[in-house]
Amino acid sequence: MDFELRRAREKLEKEQKERKERAKLRLDRERKAKEEARKQREAIEAVHRSRRLDAIQAQLKVPPPFFIFPRDYARFLDFLV
């Protein structure tokens, strides 16, 4: 009887250990996926930021039409940002 109880306990401990290891691996995969998603978002934001800056610089190189007053042009530039 003791032998059967010991075998059952060992089996249960083994199953619990395997479950714990699977959960640990799953959490590790999720953490890596979140980190990769964060890096991807940051890369996309950097590209968008760069494009916005390029567009603003291009607008600054274009002279304003003759009928726009400097104050209105400044508001227009603020609008672009």
PDB file of N, CA, C and O in Angstrom, chain B, residues numbered from 101:
ATOM      1  N   MET B 101       0.821  -1.189   0.000  1.00  0.00           N
ATOM      2  CA  MET B 101       0.000   0.000   0.000  1.00  0.00           C
ATOM      3  C   MET B 101       0.868   1.256   0.000  1.00  0.00           C
ATOM      4  O   MET B 101       0.598   2.193  -0.752  1.00  0.00           O
ATOM      5  N   ASP B 102       1.904   1.285   0.834  1.00  0.00           N
ATOM      6  CA  ASP B 102       2.790   2.430   0.873  1.00  0.00           C
ATOM      7  C   ASP B 102       3.450   2.648  -0.477  1.00  0.00           C
ATOM      8  O   ASP B 102       3.654   3.784  -0.904  1.00  0.00           O
ATOM      9  N   PHE B 103       3.778   1.561  -1.139  1.00  0.00           N
ATOM     10  CA  PHE B 103       4.398   1.649  -2.455  1.00  0.00           C
ATOM     11  C   PHE B 103       3.466   2.349  -3.446  1.00  0.00           C
ATOM     12  O   PHE B 103       3.903   3.209  -4.211  1.00  0.00           O
ATOM     13  N   GLU B 104       2.193   1.986  -3.432  1.00  0.00           N
ATOM     14  CA  GLU B 104       1.212   2.585  -4.340  1.00  0.00           C
ATOM     15  C   GLU B 104       1.020   4.071  -4.033  1.00  0.00           C
ATOM     16  O   GLU B 104       0.921   4.893  -4.943  1.00  0.00           O
ATOM     17  N   LEU B 105       0.968   4.401  -2.758  1.00  0.00           N
ATOM     18  CA  LEU B 105       0.819   5.808  -2.375  1.00  0.00           C
ATOM     19  C   LEU B 105       2.042   6.619  -2.801  1.00  0.00           C
ATOM     20  O   LEU B 105       1.912   7.743  -3.286  1.00  0.00           O
ATOM     21  N   ARG B 106       3.227   6.041  -2.618  1.00  0.00           N
ATOM     22  CA  ARG B 106       4.456   6.738  -3.015  1.00  0.00           C
ATOM     23  C   ARG B 106       4.483   6.951  -4.522  1.00  0.00           C
ATOM     24  O   ARG B 106       4.837   8.033  -4.989  1.00  0.00           O
ATOM     25  N   ARG B 107       4.108   5.920  -5.291  1.00  0.00           N
ATOM     26  CA  ARG B 107       4.069   6.041  -6.753  1.00  0.00           C
ATOM     27  C   ARG B 107       3.055   7.108  -7.192  1.00  0.00           C
ATOM     28  O   ARG B 107       3.330   7.894  -8.099  1.00  0.00           O
ATOM     29  N   ALA B 108       1.896   7.130  -6.549  1.00  0.00           N
ATOM     30  CA  ALA B 108       0.869   8.122  -6.881  1.00  0.00           C
ATOM     31  C   ALA B 108       1.373   9.527  -6.554  1.00  0.00           C
ATOM     32  O   ALA B 108       1.176  10.457  -7.336  1.00  0.00           O
ATOM     33  N   ARG B 109       2.025   9.679  -5.394  1.00  0.00           N
ATOM     34  CA  ARG B 109       2.566  10.976  -5.010  1.00  0.00           C
ATOM     35  C   ARG B 109       3.652  11.419  -5.987  1.00  0.00           C
ATOM     36  O   ARG B 109       3.690  12.583  -6.386  1.00  0.00           O
ATOM     37  N   GLU B 110       4.531  10.500  -6.374  1.00  0.00           N
ATOM     38  CA  GLU B 110       5.587  10.822  -7.334  1.00  0.00           C
ATOM     39  C   GLU B 110       4.995  11.227  -8.685  1.00  0.00           C
ATOM     40  O   GLU B 110       5.468  12.165  -9.327  1.00  0.00           O
ATOM     41  N   LYS B 111       3.964  10.514  -9.099  1.00  0.00           N
ATOM     42  CA  LYS B 111       3.299  10.843 -10.361  1.00  0.00           C
ATOM     43  C   LYS B 111       2.681  12.243 -10.286  1.00  0.00           C
ATOM     44  O   LYS B 111       2.811  13.033 -11.221  1.00  0.00           O
ATOM     45  N   LEU B 112       2.016  12.540  -9.185  1.00  0.00           N
ATOM     46  CA  LEU B 112       1.393  13.838  -8.997  1.00  0.00           C
ATOM     47  C   LEU B 112       2.451  14.946  -8.982  1.00  0.00           C
ATOM     48  O   LEU B 112       2.269  15.988  -9.611  1.00  0.00           O
ATOM     49  N   GLU B 113       3.539  14.723  -8.272  1.00  0.00           N
ATOM     50  CA  GLU B 113       4.614  15.712  -8.221  1.00  0.00           C
ATOM     51  C   GLU B 113       5.216  15.942  -9.605  1.00  0.00           C
ATOM     52  O   GLU B 113       5.523  17.075  -9.977  1.00  0.00           O
ATOM     53  N   LYS B 114       5.382  14.858 -10.364  1.00  0.00           N
ATOM     54  CA  LYS B 114       5.916  14.981 -11.722  1.00  0.00           C
ATOM     55  C   LYS B 114       4.974  15.793 -12.605  1.00  0.00           C
ATOM     56  O   LYS B 114       5.419  16.663 -13.354  1.00  0.00           O
ATOM     57  N   GLU B 115       3.674  15.514 -12.521  1.00  0.00           N
ATOM     58  CA  GLU B 115       2.689  16.257 -13.318  1.00  0.00           C
ATOM     59  C   GLU B 115       2.687  17.737 -12.934  1.00  0.00           C
ATOM     60  O   GLU B 115       2.618  18.612 -13.797  1.00  0.00           O
ATOM     61  N   GLN B 116       2.764  18.007 -11.623  1.00  0.00           N
ATOM     62  CA  GLN B 116       2.785  19.396 -11.167  1.00  0.00           C
ATOM     63  C   GLN B 116       4.042  20.109 -11.662  1.00  0.00           C
ATOM     64  O   GLN B 116       3.982  21.269 -12.069  1.00  0.00           O
ATOM     65  N   LYS B 117       5.162  19.425 -11.627  1.00  0.00           N
ATOM     66  CA  LYS B 117       6.414  20.006 -12.101  1.00  0.00           C
ATOM     67  C   LYS B 117       6.334  20.302 -13.604  1.00  0.00           C
ATOM     68  O   LYS B 117       6.782  21.355 -14.058  1.00  0.00           O
ATOM     69  N   GLU B 118       5.760  19.368 -14.369  1.00  0.00           N
ATOM     70  CA  GLU B 118       5.609  19.585 -15.816  1.00  0.00           C
ATOM     71  C   GLU B 118       4.678  20.751 -16.100  1.00  0.00           C
ATOM     72  O   GLU B 118       4.946  21.564 -16.984  1.00  0.00           O
ATOM     73  N   ARG B 119       3.572  20.835 -15.343  1.00  0.00           N
ATOM     74  CA  ARG B 119       2.640  21.948 -15.525  1.00  0.00           C
ATOM     75  C   ARG B 119       3.304  23.277 -15.213  1.00  0.00           C
ATOM     76  O   ARG B 119       3.109  24.265 -15.921  1.00  0.00           O
ATOM     77  N   LYS B 120       4.088  23.290 -14.150  1.00  0.00           N
ATOM     78  CA  LYS B 120       4.789  24.506 -13.760  1.00  0.00           C
ATOM     79  C   LYS B 120       5.791  24.910 -14.840  1.00  0.00           C
ATOM     80  O   LYS B 120       5.910  26.093 -15.159  1.00  0.00           O
ATOM     81  N   GLU B 121       6.507  23.946 -15.401  1.00  0.00           N
ATOM     82  CA  GLU B 121       7.476  24.234 -16.461  1.00  0.00           C
ATOM     83  C   GLU B 121       6.778  24.754 -17.720  1.00  0.00           C
ATOM     84  O   GLU B 121       7.256  25.699 -18.348  1.00  0.00           O
ATOM     85  N   ARG B 122       5.647  24.141 -18.093  1.00  0.00           N
ATOM     86  CA  ARG B 122       4.892  24.612 -19.269  1.00  0.00           C
ATOM     87  C   ARG B 122       4.394  26.040 -19.055  1.00  0.00           C
ATOM     88  O   ARG B 122       4.444  26.864 -19.969  1.00  0.00           O
ATOM     89  N   ALA B 123       3.912  26.329 -17.839  1.00  0.00           N
ATOM     90  CA  ALA B 123       3.434  27.683 -17.536  1.00  0.00           C
ATOM     91  C   ALA B 123       4.587  28.680 -17.605  1.00  0.00           C
ATOM     92  O   ALA B 123       4.421  29.793 -18.104  1.00  0.00           O
ATOM     93  N   LYS B 124       5.739  28.284 -17.111  1.00  0.00           N
ATOM     94  CA  LYS B 124       6.913  29.155 -17.157  1.00  0.00           C
ATOM     95  C   LYS B 124       7.316  29.439 -18.605  1.00  0.00           C
ATOM     96  O   LYS B 124       7.622  30.578 -18.957  1.00  0.00           O
ATOM     97  N   LEU B 125       7.315  28.398 -19.443  1.00  0.00           N
ATOM     98  CA  LEU B 125       7.651  28.586 -20.858  1.00  0.00           C
ATOM     99  C   LEU B 125       6.635  29.480 -21.563  1.00  0.00           C
ATOM    100  O   LEU B 125       6.996  30.323 -22.385  1.00  0.00           O
ATOM    101  N   ARG B 126       5.347  29.283 -21.227  1.00  0.00           N
ATOM    102  CA  ARG B 126       4.302  30.107 -21.845  1.00  0.00           C
ATOM    103  C   ARG B 126       4.487  31.579 -21.447  1.00  0.00           C
ATOM    104  O   ARG B 126       4.380  32.467 -22.293  1.00  0.00           O
ATOM    105  N   LEU B 127       4.761  31.832 -20.174  1.00  0.00           N
ATOM    106  CA  LEU B 127       4.978  33.208 -19.722  1.00  0.00           C
ATOM    107  C   LEU B 127       6.200  33.817 -20.397  1.00  0.00           C
ATOM    108  O   LEU B 127       6.202  34.997 -20.748  1.00  0.00           O
ATOM    109  N   ASP B 128       7.229  33.013 -20.574  1.00  0.00           N
ATOM    110  CA  ASP B 128       8.437  33.494 -21.248  1.00  0.00           C
ATOM    111  C   ASP B 128       8.141  33.864 -22.701  1.00  0.00           C
ATOM    112  O   ASP B 128       8.598  34.897 -23.190  1.00  0.00           O
ATOM    113  N   ARG B 129       7.371  33.011 -23.388  1.00  0.00           N
ATOM    114  CA  ARG B 129       6.991  33.326 -24.781  1.00  0.00           C
ATOM    115  C   ARG B 129       6.164  34.596 -24.847  1.00  0.00           C
ATOM    116  O   ARG B 129       6.376  35.435 -25.723  1.00  0.00           O
ATOM    117  N   GLU B 130       5.217  34.743 -23.920  1.00  0.00           N
ATOM    118  CA  GLU B 130       4.376  35.950 -23.908  1.00  0.00           C
ATOM    119  C   GLU B 130       5.219  37.197 -23.645  1.00  0.00           C
ATOM    120  O   GLU B 130       5.011  38.234 -24.275  1.00  0.00           O
ATOM    121  N   ARG B 131       6.173  37.095 -22.708  1.00  0.00           N
ATOM    122  CA  ARG B 131       7.027  38.240 -22.404  1.00  0.00           C
ATOM    123  C   ARG B 131       7.865  38.623 -23.618  1.00  0.00           C
ATOM    124  O   ARG B 131       8.026  39.806 -23.920  1.00  0.00           O
ATOM    125  N   LYS B 132       8.401  37.617 -24.314  1.00  0.00           N
ATOM    126  CA  LYS B 132       9.190  37.900 -25.511  1.00  0.00           C
ATOM    127  C   LYS B 132       8.324  38.516 -26.607  1.00  0.00           C
ATOM    128  O   LYS B 132       8.765  39.427 -27.308  1.00  0.00           O
ATOM    129  N   ALA B 133       7.098  38.025 -26.756  1.00  0.00           N
ATOM    130  CA  ALA B 133       6.195  38.577 -27.769  1.00  0.00           C
ATOM    131  C   ALA B 133       5.847  40.032 -27.457  1.00  0.00           C
ATOM    132  O   ALA B 133       5.798  40.870 -28.357  1.00  0.00           O
ATOM    133  N   LYS B 134       5.606  40.327 -26.186  1.00  0.00           N
ATOM    134  CA  LYS B 134       5.303  41.711 -25.791  1.00  0.00           C
ATOM    135  C   LYS B 134       6.501  42.616 -26.043  1.00  0.00           C
ATOM    136  O   LYS B 134       6.345  43.743 -26.513  1.00  0.00           O
ATOM    137  N   GLU B 135       7.688  42.127 -25.733  1.00  0.00           N
ATOM    138  CA  GLU B 135       8.892  42.921 -25.963  1.00  0.00           C
ATOM    139  C   GLU B 135       9.086  43.184 -27.460  1.00  0.00           C
ATOM    140  O   GLU B 135       9.434  44.296 -27.858  1.00  0.00           O
ATOM    141  N   GLU B 136       8.861  42.167 -28.277  1.00  0.00           N
ATOM    142  CA  GLU B 136       8.995  42.334 -29.725  1.00  0.00           C
ATOM    143  C   GLU B 136       7.959  43.326 -30.252  1.00  0.00           C
ATOM    144  O   GLU B 136       8.272  44.158 -31.104  1.00  0.00           O
ATOM    145  N   ALA B 137       6.733  43.238 -29.749  1.00  0.00           N
ATOM    146  CA  ALA B 137       5.684  44.173 -30.172  1.00  0.00           C
ATOM    147  C   ALA B 137       6.048  45.598 -29.775  1.00  0.00           C
ATOM    148  O   ALA B 137       5.820  46.535 -30.541  1.00  0.00           O
ATOM    149  N   ARG B 138       6.620  45.768 -28.566  1.00  0.00           N
ATOM    150  CA  ARG B 138       7.028  47.093 -28.116  1.00  0.00           C
ATOM    151  C   ARG B 138       8.125  47.659 -29.018  1.00  0.00           C
ATOM    152  O   ARG B 138       8.088  48.833 -29.387  1.00  0.00           O
ATOM    153  N   LYS B 139       9.092  46.827 -29.366  1.00  0.00           N
ATOM    154  CA  LYS B 139      10.172  47.270 -30.256  1.00  0.00           C
ATOM    155  C   LYS B 139       9.617  47.654 -31.621  1.00  0.00           C
ATOM    156  O   LYS B 139      10.041  48.642 -32.221  1.00  0.00           O
ATOM    157  N   GLN B 140       8.667  46.866 -32.104  1.00  0.00           N
ATOM    158  CA  GLN B 140       8.070  47.159 -33.412  1.00  0.00           C
ATOM    159  C   GLN B 140       7.300  48.476 -33.364  1.00  0.00           C
ATOM    160  O   GLN B 140       7.394  49.283 -34.289  1.00  0.00           O
ATOM    161  N   ARG B 141       6.537  48.700 -32.290  1.00  0.00           N
ATOM    162  CA  ARG B 141       5.802  49.971 -32.148  1.00  0.00           C
ATOM    163  C   ARG B 141       6.761  51.150 -32.110  1.00  0.00           C
ATOM    164  O   ARG B 141       6.515  52.179 -32.739  1.00  0.00           O
ATOM    165  N   GLU B 142       7.860  50.999 -31.368  1.00  0.00           N
ATOM    166  CA  GLU B 142       8.832  52.085 -31.283  1.00  0.00           C
ATOM    167  C   GLU B 142       9.463  52.368 -32.639  1.00  0.00           C
ATOM    168  O   GLU B 142       9.703  53.526 -32.982  1.00  0.00           O
ATOM    169  N   ALA B 143       9.734  51.320 -33.412  1.00  0.00           N
ATOM    170  CA  ALA B 143      10.312  51.512 -34.739  1.00  0.00           C
ATOM    171  C   ALA B 143       9.330  52.237 -35.657  1.00  0.00           C
ATOM    172  O   ALA B 143       9.718  53.131 -36.409  1.00  0.00           O
ATOM    173  N   ILE B 144       8.076  51.853 -35.591  1.00  0.00           N
ATOM    174  CA  ILE B 144       7.049  52.498 -36.418  1.00  0.00           C
ATOM    175  C   ILE B 144       6.898  53.962 -36.017  1.00  0.00           C
ATOM    176  O   ILE B 144       6.798  54.842 -36.872  1.00  0.00           O
ATOM    177  N   GLU B 145       6.881  54.214 -34.703  1.00  0.00           N
ATOM    178  CA  GLU B 145       6.769  55.603 -34.236  1.00  0.00           C
ATOM    179  C   GLU B 145       7.964  56.431 -34.676  1.00  0.00           C
ATOM    180  O   GLU B 145       7.810  57.604 -35.016  1.00  0.00           O
ATOM    181  N   ALA B 146       9.154  55.839 -34.676  1.00  0.00           N
ATOM    182  CA  ALA B 146      10.349  56.562 -35.120  1.00  0.00           C
ATOM    183  C   ALA B 146      10.241  56.918 -36.604  1.00  0.00           C
ATOM    184  O   ALA B 146      10.622  58.015 -37.012  1.00  0.00           O
ATOM    185  N   VAL B 147       9.723  55.993 -37.403  1.00  0.00           N
ATOM    186  CA  VAL B 147       9.553  56.266 -38.834  1.00  0.00           C
ATOM    187  C   VAL B 147       8.535  57.379 -39.035  1.00  0.00           C
ATOM    188  O   VAL B 147       8.751  58.288 -39.835  1.00  0.00           O
ATOM    189  N   HIS B 148       7.422  57.306 -38.304  1.00  0.00           N
ATOM    190  CA  HIS B 148       6.399  58.355 -38.428  1.00  0.00           C
ATOM    191  C   HIS B 148       6.952  59.712 -38.010  1.00  0.00           C
ATOM    192  O   HIS B 148       6.692  60.725 -38.659  1.00  0.00           O
ATOM    193  N   ARG B 149       7.713  59.722 -36.927  1.00  0.00           N
ATOM    194  CA  ARG B 149       8.312  60.971 -36.454  1.00  0.00           C
ATOM    195  C   ARG B 149       9.250  61.547 -37.509  1.00  0.00           C
ATOM    196  O   ARG B 149       9.249  62.750 -37.771  1.00  0.00           O
ATOM    197  N   SER B 150      10.046  60.672 -38.108  1.00  0.00           N
ATOM    198  CA  SER B 150      10.985  61.108 -39.141  1.00  0.00           C
ATOM    199  C   SER B 150      10.239  61.679 -40.352  1.00  0.00           C
ATOM    200  O   SER B 150      10.639  62.699 -40.914  1.00  0.00           O
ATOM    201  N   ARG B 151       9.161  61.015 -40.742  1.00  0.00           N
ATOM    202  CA  ARG B 151       8.384  61.501 -41.896  1.00  0.00           C
ATOM    203  C   ARG B 151       7.733  62.844 -41.599  1.00  0.00           C
ATOM    204  O   ARG B 151       7.689  63.725 -42.458  1.00  0.00           O
ATOM    205  N   ARG B 152       7.225  62.997 -40.369  1.00  0.00           N
ATOM    206  CA  ARG B 152       6.626  64.286 -40.014  1.00  0.00           C
ATOM    207  C   ARG B 152       7.671  65.400 -40.046  1.00  0.00           C
ATOM    208  O   ARG B 152       7.405  66.497 -40.537  1.00  0.00           O
ATOM    209  N   LEU B 153       8.851  65.110 -39.523  1.00  0.00           N
ATOM    210  CA  LEU B 153       9.913  66.116 -39.545  1.00  0.00           C
ATOM    211  C   LEU B 153      10.327  66.451 -40.977  1.00  0.00           C
ATOM    212  O   LEU B 153      10.557  67.615 -41.302  1.00  0.00           O
ATOM    213  N   ASP B 154      10.420  65.435 -41.828  1.00  0.00           N
ATOM    214  CA  ASP B 154      10.753  65.687 -43.232  1.00  0.00           C
ATOM    215  C   ASP B 154       9.699  66.558 -43.896  1.00  0.00           C
ATOM    216  O   ASP B 154      10.033  67.459 -44.665  1.00  0.00           O
ATOM    217  N   ALA B 155       8.423  66.296 -43.605  1.00  0.00           N
ATOM    218  CA  ALA B 155       7.340  67.087 -44.193  1.00  0.00           C
ATOM    219  C   ALA B 155       7.401  68.535 -43.701  1.00  0.00           C
ATOM    220  O   ALA B 155       7.194  69.473 -44.471  1.00  0.00           O
ATOM    221  N   ILE B 156       7.683  68.698 -42.430  1.00  0.00           N
ATOM    222  CA  ILE B 156       7.781  70.054 -41.879  1.00  0.00           C
ATOM    223  C   ILE B 156       8.955  70.800 -42.505  1.00  0.00           C
ATOM    224  O   ILE B 156       8.836  71.973 -42.860  1.00  0.00           O
ATOM    225  N   GLN B 157      10.085  70.114 -42.640  1.00  0.00           N
ATOM    226  CA  GLN B 157      11.244  70.756 -43.255  1.00  0.00           C
ATOM    227  C   GLN B 157      10.963  71.120 -44.710  1.00  0.00           C
ATOM    228  O   GLN B 157      11.397  72.169 -45.187  1.00  0.00           O
ATOM    229  N   ALA B 158      10.243  70.260 -45.406  1.00  0.00           N
ATOM    230  CA  ALA B 158       9.892  70.569 -46.793  1.00  0.00           C
ATOM    231  C   ALA B 158       8.973  71.790 -46.844  1.00  0.00           C
ATOM    232  O   ALA B 158       9.112  72.630 -47.734  1.00  0.00           O
ATOM    233  N   GLN B 159       8.037  71.895 -45.899  1.00  0.00           N
ATOM    234  CA  GLN B 159       7.143  73.047 -45.868  1.00  0.00           C
ATOM    235  C   GLN B 159       7.912  74.328 -45.560  1.00  0.00           C
ATOM    236  O   GLN B 159       7.591  75.396 -46.082  1.00  0.00           O
ATOM    237  N   LEU B 160       8.911  74.213 -44.723  1.00  0.00           N
ATOM    238  CA  LEU B 160       9.685  75.411 -44.383  1.00  0.00           C
ATOM    239  C   LEU B 160      10.487  75.904 -45.580  1.00  0.00           C
ATOM    240  O   LEU B 160      10.764  77.099 -45.686  1.00  0.00           O
ATOM    241  N   LYS B 161      10.860  75.009 -46.476  1.00  0.00           N
ATOM    242  CA  LYS B 161      11.630  75.404 -47.655  1.00  0.00           C
ATOM    243  C   LYS B 161      10.758  76.069 -48.714  1.00  0.00           C
ATOM    244  O   LYS B 161      11.260  76.816 -49.554  1.00  0.00           O
ATOM    245  N   VAL B 162       9.462  75.804 -48.677  1.00  0.00           N
ATOM    246  CA  VAL B 162       8.541  76.395 -49.655  1.00  0.00           C
ATOM    247  C   VAL B 162       8.166  77.788 -49.169  1.00  0.00           C
ATOM    248  O   VAL B 162       7.684  77.942 -48.047  1.00  0.00           O
ATOM    249  N   PRO B 163       8.378  78.792 -49.991  1.00  0.00           N
ATOM    250  CA  PRO B 163       8.005  80.147 -49.552  1.00  0.00           C
ATOM    251  C   PRO B 163       6.484  80.268 -49.465  1.00  0.00           C
ATOM    252  O   PRO B 163       5.759  79.677 -50.265  1.00  0.00           O
ATOM    253  N   PRO B 164       6.022  81.022 -48.510  1.00  0.00           N
ATOM    254  CA  PRO B 164       4.566  81.175 -48.384  1.00  0.00           C
ATOM    255  C   PRO B 164       4.023  82.000 -49.547  1.00  0.00           C
ATOM    256  O   PRO B 164       4.735  82.829 -50.115  1.00  0.00           O
ATOM    257  N   PRO B 165       2.766  81.770 -49.894  1.00  0.00           N
ATOM    258  CA  PRO B 165       2.148  82.612 -50.923  1.00  0.00           C
ATOM    259  C   PRO B 165       2.169  84.073 -50.472  1.00  0.00           C
ATOM    260  O   PRO B 165       2.171  84.364 -49.276  1.00  0.00           O
ATOM    261  N   PHE B 166       2.184  84.971 -51.430  1.00  0.00           N
ATOM    262  CA  PHE B 166       2.369  86.386 -51.116  1.00  0.00           C
ATOM    263  C   PHE B 166       1.243  86.975 -50.265  1.00  0.00           C
ATOM    264  O   PHE B 166       1.437  88.006 -49.621  1.00  0.00           O
ATOM    265  N   PHE B 167       0.074  86.340 -50.254  1.00  0.00           N
ATOM    266  CA  PHE B 167      -1.050  86.929 -49.540  1.00  0.00           C
ATOM    267  C   PHE B 167      -1.179  86.413 -48.101  1.00  0.00           C
ATOM    268  O   PHE B 167      -2.103  86.823 -47.399  1.00  0.00           O
ATOM    269  N   ILE B 168      -0.295  85.540 -47.642  1.00  0.00           N
ATOM    270  CA  ILE B 168      -0.367  85.048 -46.265  1.00  0.00           C
ATOM    271  C   ILE B 168       0.527  85.917 -45.388  1.00  0.00           C
ATOM    272  O   ILE B 168       1.709  86.107 -45.673  1.00  0.00           O
ATOM    273  N   PHE B 169      -0.054  86.432 -44.329  1.00  0.00           N
ATOM    274  CA  PHE B 169       0.695  87.257 -43.399  1.00  0.00           C
ATOM    275  C   PHE B 169       1.583  86.372 -42.520  1.00  0.00           C
ATOM    276  O   PHE B 169       1.257  85.205 -42.306  1.00  0.00           O
ATOM    277  N   PRO B 170       2.667  86.889 -42.022  1.00  0.00           N
ATOM    278  CA  PRO B 170       3.583  86.082 -41.186  1.00  0.00           C
ATOM    279  C   PRO B 170       2.901  85.427 -39.994  1.00  0.00           C
ATOM    280  O   PRO B 170       3.218  84.291 -39.641  1.00  0.00           O
ATOM    281  N   ARG B 171       1.963  86.139 -39.372  1.00  0.00           N
ATOM    282  CA  ARG B 171       1.267  85.572 -38.220  1.00  0.00           C
ATOM    283  C   ARG B 171       0.461  84.340 -38.637  1.00  0.00           C
ATOM    284  O   ARG B 171       0.471  83.326 -37.939  1.00  0.00           O
ATOM    285  N   ASP B 172      -0.231  84.425 -39.764  1.00  0.00           N
ATOM    286  CA  ASP B 172      -1.012  83.293 -40.255  1.00  0.00           C
ATOM    287  C   ASP B 172      -0.100  82.137 -40.670  1.00  0.00           C
ATOM    288  O   ASP B 172      -0.443  80.970 -40.480  1.00  0.00           O
ATOM    289  N   TYR B 173       1.040  82.460 -41.227  1.00  0.00           N
ATOM    290  CA  TYR B 173       1.984  81.422 -41.636  1.00  0.00           C
ATOM    291  C   TYR B 173       2.522  80.681 -40.407  1.00  0.00           C
ATOM    292  O   TYR B 173       2.719  79.467 -40.443  1.00  0.00           O
ATOM    293  N   ALA B 174       2.754  81.416 -39.334  1.00  0.00           N
ATOM    294  CA  ALA B 174       3.217  80.785 -38.093  1.00  0.00           C
ATOM    295  C   ALA B 174       2.138  79.841 -37.558  1.00  0.00           C
ATOM    296  O   ALA B 174       2.453  78.746 -37.092  1.00  0.00           O
ATOM    297  N   ARG B 175       0.892  80.247 -37.619  1.00  0.00           N
ATOM    298  CA  ARG B 175      -0.214  79.365 -37.190  1.00  0.00           C
ATOM    299  C   ARG B 175      -0.284  78.129 -38.070  1.00  0.00           C
ATOM    300  O   ARG B 175      -0.523  77.020 -37.591  1.00  0.00           O
ATOM    301  N   PHE B 176      -0.071  78.337 -39.375  1.00  0.00           N
ATOM    302  CA  PHE B 176      -0.086  77.220 -40.301  1.00  0.00           C
ATOM    303  C   PHE B 176       1.020  76.230 -39.965  1.00  0.00           C
ATOM    304  O   PHE B 176       0.789  75.021 -39.994  1.00  0.00           O
ATOM    305  N   LEU B 177       2.206  76.712 -39.650  1.00  0.00           N
ATOM    306  CA  LEU B 177       3.306  75.832 -39.289  1.00  0.00           C
ATOM    307  C   LEU B 177       3.008  75.103 -37.980  1.00  0.00           C
ATOM    308  O   LEU B 177       3.340  73.926 -37.841  1.00  0.00           O
ATOM    309  N   ASP B 178       2.385  75.790 -37.018  1.00  0.00           N
ATOM    310  CA  ASP B 178       2.004  75.138 -35.779  1.00  0.00           C
ATOM    311  C   ASP B 178       0.980  74.044 -36.043  1.00  0.00           C
ATOM    312  O   ASP B 178       0.987  73.005 -35.383  1.00  0.00           O
ATOM    313  N   PHE B 179       0.103  74.280 -37.004  1.00  0.00           N
ATOM    314  CA  PHE B 179      -0.902  73.285 -37.374  1.00  0.00           C
ATOM    315  C   PHE B 179      -0.249  72.032 -37.935  1.00  0.00           C
ATOM    316  O   PHE B 179      -0.724  70.923 -37.691  1.00  0.00           O
ATOM    317  N   LEU B 180       0.828  72.196 -38.679  1.00  0.00           N
ATOM    318  CA  LEU B 180       1.497  71.042 -39.270  1.00  0.00           C
ATOM    319  C   LEU B 180       2.140  70.147 -38.217  1.00  0.00           C
ATOM    320  O   LEU B 180       2.227  68.932 -38.391  1.00  0.00           O
ATOM    321  N   VAL B 181       2.579  70.744 -37.148  1.00  0.00           N
ATOM    322  CA  VAL B 181       3.249  69.972 -36.095  1.00  0.00           C
ATOM    323  C   VAL B 181       2.203  69.262 -35.321  1.00  0.00           C
ATOM    324  O   VAL B 181       2.518  68.541 -34.374  1.00  0.00           O
TER     325      VAL B 181
END
